[in-house]
């Protein structure tokens, strides 16, 4: 607290909020471990542990990586702990798709991952590789498995590439990592990225921050990564996904899914859709009416991304 004040300092408030999130991570990791399911903490306390206490910021959820083969069991564990899914998996191209499922229990949030955005290797290889790059972090009587420095650097770069220039916090995290992790760490991170088929996204993320290009590998991104790192409009991602579908039937199936998305996705994406049947129908109508104009404005971003991917 500030001297003479009953109000906590900003740093104390951040620490208290993070302890709350860490306690949820411990609860879930211990519950998973009791069922024989290993889990790796991807972000959160990892950043403070490797980059210093002065980097502390309030993180809002726990990002846990579990083996894909145990994913259904892990979801069942969360349900038994009172969590409910609120958004997951493929997202129809509204954003860069990522292999995570988001769960909430009141104010508690857990993102359950079975892969990494930008890493194209099979999920089982991703988990095996990252499992070999963990260290223990004590929290009370429990121990969390967090990533070592090179693996943490890789995740921060992939996270920055996923969210792009339009979202500040992943860029600030990565910029700090570039300042505080030496070139040998980034060389190891680059080697790990290559094994996980993540070199394009790894390089794209690093190039978004000052000094990052100096430690980034020489690699061009995919169109999807180029769109994400530029924070392109969601519809530009949809154009890329539509173009990548092989054959007329696959394209038609994709268009049908976009025209009438699942109710859960609509309610997670549009607050209006949460207001009963009428709200859901109105949200669908608004989405259809506004789609053509949004698609037209997304074409230039998609073309720029295609040119960048071809470099």
CORJO-V267970 format. One record per residue. RES is the residue in one small letter. NEAR is the number of other C-alpha atoms within 12 Angstrom. Layout:
# CORJO-V267970
res=RES near=NEAR
res=RES near=NEAR
This chain:
# CORJO-V267970
res=x near=12
res=x near=12
res=x near=8
res=x near=8
res=x near=8
res=x near=8
res=x near=12
res=x near=16
res=x near=15
res=x near=16
res=x near=19
res=x near=19
res=x near=19
res=x near=22
res=x near=24
res=x near=20
res=x near=25
res=x near=30
res=x near=25
res=x near=25
res=x near=32
res=x near=37
res=x near=28
res=x near=37
res=x near=45
res=x near=33
res=x near=30
res=x near=45
res=x near=36
res=x near=29
res=x near=25
res=x near=33
res=x near=24
res=x near=16
res=x near=19
res=x near=16
res=x near=26
res=x near=33
res=x near=42
res=x near=47
res=x near=44
res=x near=43
res=x near=46
res=x near=43
res=x near=43
res=x near=41
res=x near=37
res=x near=28
res=x near=24
res=x near=30
res=x near=29
res=x near=18
res=x near=18
res=x near=17
res=x near=26
res=x near=29
res=x near=30
res=x near=27
res=x near=31
res=x near=25
res=x near=32
res=x near=41
res=x near=42
res=x near=47
res=x near=46
res=x near=41
res=x near=34
res=x near=29
res=x near=20
res=x near=25
res=x near=28
res=x near=19
res=x near=23
res=x near=37
res=x near=36
res=x near=22
res=x near=27
res=x near=34
res=x near=20
res=x near=17
res=x near=25
res=x near=21
res=x near=27
res=x near=26
res=x near=26
res=x near=24
res=x near=29
res=x near=29
res=x near=27
res=x near=24
res=x near=29
res=x near=33
res=x near=32
res=x near=36
res=x near=31
res=x near=41
res=x near=30
res=x near=34
res=x near=32
res=x near=33
res=x near=36
res=x near=30
res=x near=35
res=x near=27
res=x near=21
res=x near=15
res=x near=17
res=x near=30
res=x near=32
res=x near=45
res=x near=43
res=x near=46
res=x near=37
res=x near=40
res=x near=40
res=x near=49
res=x near=42
res=x near=44
res=x near=41
res=x near=26
res=x near=23
res=x near=23
res=x near=29
res=x near=24
res=x near=25
res=x near=35
res=x near=35
res=x near=25
res=x near=31
res=x near=40
res=x near=25
res=x near=19
res=x near=27
res=x near=27
res=x near=24
res=x near=21
res=x near=25
res=x near=18
res=x near=23
res=x near=14
res=x near=11
res=x near=20
res=x near=25
res=x near=38
res=x near=35
res=x near=40
res=x near=38
res=x near=35
res=x near=36
res=x near=37
res=x near=43
res=x near=44
res=x near=49
res=x near=51
res=x near=49
res=x near=48
res=x near=50
res=x near=47
res=x near=41
res=x near=41
res=x near=47
res=x near=43
res=x near=37
res=x near=36
res=x near=26
res=x near=20
res=x near=21
res=x near=19
res=x near=23
res=x near=33
res=x near=31
res=x near=29
res=x near=41
res=x near=41
res=x near=29
res=x near=29
res=x near=40
res=x near=38
res=x near=23
res=x near=24
res=x near=31
res=x near=21
res=x near=23
res=x near=17
res=x near=25
res=x near=37
res=x near=26
res=x near=25
res=x near=40
res=x near=37
res=x near=25
res=x near=33
res=x near=41
res=x near=26
res=x near=24
res=x near=33
res=x near=30
res=x near=38
res=x near=36
res=x near=39
res=x near=47
res=x near=53
res=x near=45
res=x near=48
res=x near=52
res=x near=47
res=x near=34
res=x near=40
res=x near=32
res=x near=20
res=x near=22
res=x near=33
res=x near=22
res=x near=19
res=x near=35
res=x near=36
res=x near=29
res=x near=20
res=x near=28
res=x near=26
res=x near=37
res=x near=37
res=x near=35
res=x near=49
res=x near=46
res=x near=44
res=x near=47
res=x near=44
res=x near=45
res=x near=32
res=x near=31
res=x near=39
res=x near=34
res=x near=31
res=x near=35
res=x near=38
res=x near=39
res=x near=39
res=x near=39
res=x near=38
res=x near=32
res=x near=28
res=x near=23
res=x near=19
res=x near=17
res=x near=13
res=x near=12
res=x near=13
res=x near=12
res=x near=16
res=x near=20
res=x near=17
res=x near=19
res=x near=27
res=x near=22
res=x near=16
res=x near=22
res=x near=28
res=x near=25
res=x near=21
res=x near=30
res=x near=21
res=x near=24
res=x near=21
res=x near=30
res=x near=35
res=x near=24
res=x near=24
res=x near=24
res=x near=24
res=x near=17
res=x near=21
res=x near=26
res=x near=21
res=x near=16
res=x near=15
res=x near=15
res=x near=13
res=x near=19
res=x near=27
res=x near=22
res=x near=21
res=x near=30
res=x near=29
res=x near=20
res=x near=20
res=x near=26
res=x near=20
res=x near=14
res=x near=16
res=x near=24
res=x near=16
res=x near=15
res=x near=24
res=x near=26
res=x near=19
res=x near=19
res=x near=26
res=x near=24
res=x near=21
res=x near=31
res=x near=35
res=x near=24
res=x near=25
res=x near=32
res=x near=26
res=x near=18
res=x near=23
res=x near=22
res=x near=15
res=x near=15
